[in-house]
Amino acid sequence: MKNFILLTILLFSQALIASEIFVYATQIDELEDLFNREKISSTKLTEMQYSDVHRALRSTPGLYLQEEDGFGLRPNIGMRGTSPKRSKKISIYEDGVLMAPAPYSDPAAYFFPNILRTEDINVYKGASTLRFGPNSIGGALNFKTRALSNKNKFQAKLTYGLIKKYSLLANVASTSRLKSLVEYNGNSSDGFKELSNGQPSGFTKHDVLLKSQWTLLKKAKITHDLKLKLSYSNEKSHESYLGLTPDDFDYKPYQKYLGAQKDLMTWTQKQASLSYNIDSKNKFSSKLYIHEFDRSWDKFKGFHKQGLSLEQLTNPSHSEFKPHLLSVLKG
């Protein structure tokens, strides 16, 4: 027994001597940056040219995306295993300003920053989300709008396809201390679903952004800036929660029932922010902002005057209602 124990110790010692131990190290800044955020750069966003935020975020690890309308009008984003429904477990920011109506409000307000005016996106996960408020259980997204330029620039772009995108961008540098940006983005589509009576089934979005920066003081390594941001956005979309029965989907998957012809979402959003920044060895920033959001969504629930419900429309056991239902729709 003693010989066996001695032999085991000897073999284990030889294995340790023969093996190699590798120690890897990295800089603390790199480790913290990896832990705190992932960045989708302006170069990538320019290459992708997506108007659907789902497609832009698809390559980011740890994000869960759920399609709803096919155009990204109502994004559903989850992080770290949380529910993606209405992005309710993450916080959405633009230029460091919360986009939800209030920190504790329901995120299903159906407003989301326009990715067409976004220069880059920061994705925050882990402990770094503690600074982003109570709805950041999963994480946070910060959309950064286009930066101001020191030179006068003008840019126009038109893309035509299933989704028509058009934008106008003007950077104006009036003086060495004052620079401004005016940007317009619009996108629209006729939709990939259709109604038999020819009613519209697509959407239209418009977005106007104005940014200005005034350098109050620039001396040595200290800069004092005052920044103003004004924005107006609106949307009109013929989207519906009304789906198809399995038989109707197999026959014609892109049709919409006539009951959805009056389903319409309209909203307008206005925002203004004023920030004071000190850029030195120790940075300081203070922001004052206001949002105004108004929405209206007419959704099909049933034919109340005729006593027909959505269940009677889609449930095969209520087939006796179909002849009467067709006469109601045609009438």
C-alpha positions as CSV (number, residue, x, y, z in Angstrom):
1,M,0.0,0.0,0.0
2,K,2.8,2.4,0.9
3,N,4.6,1.6,-2.4
4,F,1.4,2.4,-4.3
5,I,1.0,5.8,-2.6
6,L,4.6,6.6,-3.2
7,L,4.2,5.6,-6.9
8,T,1.1,7.8,-7.3
9,I,2.8,10.8,-5.7
10,L,5.8,10.3,-8.0
11,L,3.7,10.1,-11.2
12,F,1.7,13.2,-10.2
13,S,4.9,15.2,-9.5
14,Q,6.3,14.2,-12.9
15,A,3.1,15.3,-14.6
16,L,3.3,18.7,-12.9
17,I,7.0,19.1,-13.9
18,A,6.2,18.1,-17.5
19,S,3.2,20.4,-17.9
20,E,3.2,24.1,-18.8
21,I,1.2,26.8,-17.1
22,F,0.1,29.8,-19.2
23,V,-0.9,33.1,-17.6
24,Y,-2.8,35.6,-19.7
25,A,-3.2,39.2,-18.9
26,T,-4.9,42.2,-20.4
27,Q,-5.0,45.9,-19.7
28,I,-7.6,47.0,-17.2
29,D,-9.1,49.6,-19.5
30,E,-9.7,47.0,-22.2
31,L,-11.3,44.6,-19.7
32,E,-13.6,47.3,-18.4
33,D,-14.6,48.4,-21.8
34,L,-15.4,44.8,-22.8
35,F,-17.5,44.3,-19.7
36,N,-19.3,47.6,-20.0
37,R,-20.4,48.0,-23.6
38,E,-20.3,46.9,-27.2
39,K,-20.3,49.5,-29.9
40,I,-21.9,49.3,-33.4
41,S,-19.8,51.9,-35.2
42,S,-20.9,54.5,-37.8
43,T,-18.9,52.6,-40.4
44,K,-21.0,49.4,-39.8
45,L,-24.2,51.3,-39.8
46,T,-23.3,53.1,-43.1
47,E,-22.4,49.8,-44.7
48,M,-25.7,48.1,-43.6
49,Q,-27.9,51.1,-44.3
50,Y,-30.8,49.6,-42.4
51,S,-33.9,51.4,-41.4
52,D,-34.9,48.4,-39.2
53,V,-33.1,48.4,-35.9
54,H,-33.6,44.6,-35.6
55,R,-31.4,44.0,-38.6
56,A,-28.7,46.4,-37.3
57,L,-28.6,44.7,-33.9
58,R,-28.8,41.1,-35.2
59,S,-25.0,40.5,-35.1
60,T,-24.6,41.7,-31.5
61,P,-24.2,38.8,-29.0
62,G,-26.5,38.6,-26.0
63,L,-29.5,40.3,-27.8
64,Y,-32.8,38.6,-28.4
65,L,-35.0,40.1,-31.2
66,Q,-38.6,39.3,-32.0
67,E,-40.1,40.4,-35.3
68,E,-43.6,41.8,-35.3
69,D,-44.4,43.9,-38.4
70,G,-41.4,43.1,-40.6
71,F,-40.2,46.8,-40.7
72,G,-39.0,47.4,-37.2
73,L,-41.8,49.8,-36.4
74,R,-42.4,48.2,-33.0
75,P,-39.0,46.8,-31.9
76,N,-38.9,43.9,-29.5
77,I,-35.4,43.7,-27.9
78,G,-34.3,41.6,-25.0
79,M,-30.9,41.1,-23.4
80,R,-29.4,38.5,-21.1
81,G,-32.4,36.2,-21.3
82,T,-35.0,38.8,-20.5
83,S,-38.3,39.0,-22.4
84,P,-38.0,41.0,-25.7
85,K,-41.7,42.0,-25.7
86,R,-41.8,45.8,-26.3
87,S,-38.2,46.1,-25.1
88,K,-39.7,46.4,-21.6
89,K,-36.6,45.0,-19.7
90,I,-34.1,47.4,-21.2
91,S,-33.6,51.2,-21.2
92,I,-33.6,53.1,-24.5
93,Y,-31.5,56.3,-24.7
94,E,-30.6,58.8,-27.4
95,D,-27.6,61.0,-26.8
96,G,-27.7,60.0,-23.2
97,V,-31.4,61.1,-22.7
98,L,-34.1,58.6,-21.8
99,M,-36.5,58.0,-24.6
100,A,-39.3,56.5,-22.5
101,P,-42.0,59.0,-21.3
102,A,-40.8,58.5,-17.7
103,P,-38.3,56.1,-16.0
104,Y,-41.0,53.9,-14.5
105,S,-43.5,54.0,-17.3
106,D,-44.6,51.2,-19.5
107,P,-42.2,51.0,-22.5
108,A,-45.0,50.0,-24.8
109,A,-45.5,53.6,-25.9
110,Y,-44.5,52.5,-29.4
111,F,-41.9,55.2,-29.8
112,F,-38.4,54.3,-30.8
113,P,-35.4,56.4,-32.0
114,N,-35.0,56.6,-35.7
115,I,-32.0,54.6,-36.7
116,L,-31.6,56.5,-39.9
117,R,-30.2,59.5,-37.9
118,T,-28.0,57.3,-35.7
119,E,-24.3,57.5,-36.1
120,D,-23.4,54.7,-33.7
121,I,-25.1,52.5,-31.0
122,N,-23.7,51.6,-27.6
123,V,-25.0,48.3,-26.1
124,Y,-24.6,48.1,-22.3
125,K,-24.8,44.9,-20.3
126,G,-23.8,43.7,-16.9
127,A,-23.2,45.9,-13.9
128,S,-22.7,49.0,-16.0
129,T,-26.5,49.2,-16.5
130,L,-27.0,50.3,-12.9
131,R,-26.7,54.0,-13.9
132,F,-29.4,53.7,-16.5
133,G,-32.4,53.5,-14.2
134,P,-35.0,50.9,-13.1
135,N,-36.0,49.5,-16.4
136,S,-32.5,48.3,-17.3
137,I,-32.7,44.8,-15.8
138,G,-31.5,43.3,-19.1
139,G,-29.3,46.2,-20.3
140,A,-29.4,49.5,-22.1
141,L,-29.1,50.9,-25.6
142,N,-27.8,54.4,-26.3
143,F,-28.3,55.7,-29.9
144,K,-25.9,58.6,-30.8
145,T,-27.1,61.0,-33.4
146,R,-24.8,62.4,-36.0
147,A,-21.9,64.5,-34.7
148,L,-21.4,68.2,-35.6
149,S,-18.7,69.0,-38.1
150,N,-16.2,71.9,-38.1
151,K,-16.7,72.3,-41.9
152,N,-19.7,73.2,-44.0
153,K,-21.2,70.0,-45.5
154,F,-24.3,69.1,-47.4
155,Q,-25.5,65.6,-48.2
156,A,-28.6,64.1,-49.9
157,K,-29.5,60.5,-50.3
158,L,-32.4,58.6,-51.9
159,T,-32.9,54.8,-51.7
160,Y,-35.8,53.2,-53.6
161,G,-36.9,49.6,-53.1
162,L,-39.4,47.8,-50.9
163,I,-38.7,50.5,-48.4
164,K,-38.2,54.0,-49.8
165,K,-35.6,56.0,-47.8
166,Y,-34.7,59.6,-48.3
167,S,-32.6,61.9,-46.3
168,L,-31.1,65.4,-46.3
169,L,-28.2,66.4,-44.1
170,A,-26.5,69.8,-43.7
171,N,-23.7,70.6,-41.4
172,V,-23.1,74.3,-40.9
173,A,-20.1,75.8,-39.2
174,S,-20.9,79.5,-38.9
175,T,-17.9,80.5,-36.8
176,S,-15.1,78.8,-34.9
177,R,-17.3,78.8,-31.8
178,L,-20.7,78.0,-33.3
179,K,-21.6,75.0,-35.4
180,S,-25.0,73.5,-36.3
181,L,-26.6,70.5,-38.0
182,V,-29.9,70.2,-39.7
183,E,-31.1,66.7,-40.7
184,Y,-34.2,65.3,-42.3
185,N,-34.9,61.5,-42.6
186,G,-38.0,59.9,-44.1
187,N,-38.9,56.3,-45.0
188,S,-42.1,54.7,-46.3
189,S,-43.4,51.5,-47.8
190,D,-46.5,50.2,-49.4
191,G,-46.2,47.1,-47.3
192,F,-45.9,43.5,-48.2
193,K,-49.4,42.7,-47.2
194,E,-52.5,43.6,-49.2
195,L,-56.2,44.2,-48.8
196,S,-58.6,43.0,-51.5
197,N,-60.3,46.4,-51.6
198,G,-57.0,48.2,-52.4
199,Q,-56.8,50.1,-49.1
200,P,-53.2,51.1,-48.0
201,S,-51.3,48.7,-45.8
202,G,-47.9,50.3,-45.5
203,F,-46.4,53.1,-43.4
204,T,-44.8,56.6,-43.6
205,K,-42.3,58.1,-41.2
206,H,-40.7,61.6,-41.1
207,D,-38.0,62.9,-38.8
208,V,-36.4,66.4,-38.4
209,L,-33.4,67.1,-36.2
210,L,-31.6,70.3,-35.3
211,K,-28.4,70.4,-33.3
212,S,-26.3,73.4,-32.3
213,Q,-23.2,73.8,-30.2
214,W,-21.8,77.0,-28.9
215,T,-18.3,77.1,-27.3
216,L,-18.5,79.5,-24.5
217,L,-14.9,79.2,-23.4
218,K,-11.8,77.4,-24.7
219,K,-8.7,78.0,-22.8
220,A,-5.7,75.7,-22.3
221,K,-7.2,72.2,-21.8
222,I,-10.6,73.3,-20.6
223,T,-13.6,73.8,-22.8
224,H,-17.1,75.0,-21.9
225,D,-19.9,74.1,-24.4
226,L,-23.6,74.8,-24.6
227,K,-25.6,72.3,-26.7
228,L,-29.1,72.6,-28.0
229,K,-31.1,69.7,-29.6
230,L,-34.6,70.0,-31.2
231,S,-36.4,67.1,-32.8
232,Y,-39.8,66.4,-34.4
233,S,-40.9,62.9,-35.6
234,N,-44.2,61.4,-36.8
235,E,-45.5,58.1,-38.1
236,K,-48.6,56.9,-39.9
237,S,-48.8,53.1,-40.2
238,H,-51.6,50.7,-41.3
239,E,-50.5,47.9,-39.0
240,S,-52.8,45.4,-37.4
241,Y,-52.8,42.6,-34.8
242,L,-55.3,40.8,-36.9
243,G,-53.7,37.6,-38.3
244,L,-54.9,34.8,-40.5
245,T,-56.4,31.4,-40.0
246,P,-54.0,28.5,-40.9
247,D,-56.1,27.7,-44.1
248,D,-56.1,31.3,-45.2
249,F,-52.3,31.6,-44.6
250,D,-51.6,28.5,-46.7
251,Y,-53.8,29.9,-49.5
252,K,-52.5,33.5,-49.5
253,P,-50.0,34.4,-46.7
254,Y,-49.8,38.1,-47.5
255,Q,-53.5,38.9,-47.5
256,K,-55.2,40.9,-44.7
257,Y,-58.8,40.5,-43.7
258,L,-61.0,43.4,-44.6
259,G,-61.7,43.9,-40.9
260,A,-58.2,45.4,-40.6
261,Q,-58.7,48.1,-43.3
262,K,-59.2,50.8,-40.6
263,D,-56.4,49.7,-38.3
264,L,-54.2,52.8,-38.1
265,M,-51.4,54.0,-35.9
266,T,-50.6,57.7,-35.8
267,W,-48.1,59.4,-33.5
268,T,-46.0,62.5,-33.1
269,Q,-43.1,63.1,-30.9
270,K,-41.3,66.3,-30.0
271,Q,-38.2,66.7,-27.9
272,A,-35.9,69.4,-26.8
273,S,-32.7,69.3,-24.7
274,L,-30.2,71.8,-23.5
275,S,-26.9,70.6,-22.0
276,Y,-23.9,72.3,-20.5
277,N,-20.6,70.5,-20.7
278,I,-17.1,71.1,-19.3
279,D,-14.4,69.1,-21.0
280,S,-11.2,68.9,-19.0
281,K,-9.3,66.3,-17.0
282,N,-12.5,65.8,-15.0
283,K,-15.5,66.0,-17.3
284,F,-18.9,67.5,-16.2
285,S,-22.2,67.4,-18.0
286,S,-25.7,68.7,-17.1
287,K,-28.8,68.2,-19.2
288,L,-32.3,69.6,-19.2
289,Y,-34.8,67.9,-21.5
290,I,-38.5,67.7,-22.3
291,H,-40.5,65.1,-24.4
292,E,-44.0,65.4,-25.8
293,F,-45.6,62.3,-27.3
294,D,-49.1,61.8,-28.6
295,R,-50.4,58.6,-30.2
296,S,-53.6,57.1,-31.5
297,W,-54.1,53.5,-32.6
298,D,-57.4,52.2,-34.0
299,K,-57.4,48.4,-33.7
300,F,-60.0,45.9,-34.9
301,K,-61.8,44.2,-32.0
302,G,-65.0,43.0,-33.6
303,F,-68.2,43.9,-35.5
304,H,-70.2,45.2,-32.5
305,K,-73.2,46.4,-34.5
306,Q,-73.6,43.1,-36.1
307,G,-72.8,41.1,-33.0
308,L,-69.7,39.4,-34.5
309,S,-66.4,39.1,-32.6
310,L,-62.9,38.4,-33.7
311,E,-63.2,34.8,-32.3
312,Q,-66.3,34.2,-34.5
313,L,-64.2,35.4,-37.5
314,T,-61.2,33.1,-36.9
315,N,-62.7,30.1,-35.1
316,P,-63.9,27.3,-37.6
317,S,-66.6,26.3,-35.1
318,H,-68.4,29.6,-35.9
319,S,-68.5,28.9,-39.7
320,E,-72.3,29.7,-39.7
321,F,-71.3,33.4,-39.4
322,K,-69.2,33.5,-42.5
323,P,-72.0,34.3,-45.1
324,H,-73.3,37.1,-42.9
325,L,-69.8,38.3,-42.2
326,L,-69.0,38.6,-46.0
327,S,-72.2,40.6,-46.5
328,V,-71.2,42.9,-43.7
329,L,-67.7,43.5,-45.2
330,K,-68.9,44.0,-48.7
331,G,-71.6,46.4,-47.5
